[in-house]
């Protein structure tokens, strides 16, 4: 269970960052009893070619190269998130500074794959905010499940996804014969429970 409780979510129009996907979600997090701070992030659809997105993707690639020895660049094609029922998003702090990103792309009619999940170091709650946004948006796009791949050596990512309800599954797609890969899935809630 997350230490963060969502206080406020609000969809707004976002015409300048991604004209074809005109929405944003304002997510305000108040800390639980364990923490003393409040955090507010705005999560908006964004083109992966936008300079803010490029900077975050580059940061993720450098981090992955350090952890796993592979930048992960070959696992992400920006065109994958420009198709129907896909999205790339950027999270910004209260000052408007980009602090994280994430995406999903369709892999079947009812399953989307999470891609390019990243939060800058020292930005509490960004990863959880991005994941919550992407899960809700994927559900709204008609998906029943989200799948993802990370590397076995990326223990921090594995703990993060397990702590947010993701369970190991058999490796899928291009990861089937990759012993260094760890694949996860989460069933999205039924409409009656949202």
Buried (B, 14 or more C-beta within 10 A) or exposed (E): EBBBEEEEBEEEEBEEBBEEBBBBBBBBBBBEEEBEEEBBBBBBBBBBEBEBBBEBBEBBBEBBEEBBEEBBEEBBEBEBBBEEBBBBBBBBBEEEEBBBBBBBBBBEEEBBBBBBBBBBEEBBBBBBBBBBBBBBBBBEBEBBBBBBBBBEEBEEBBEBBEEBBBEEBEBBEEBEEBEBBBBBBBEBEEEEEE
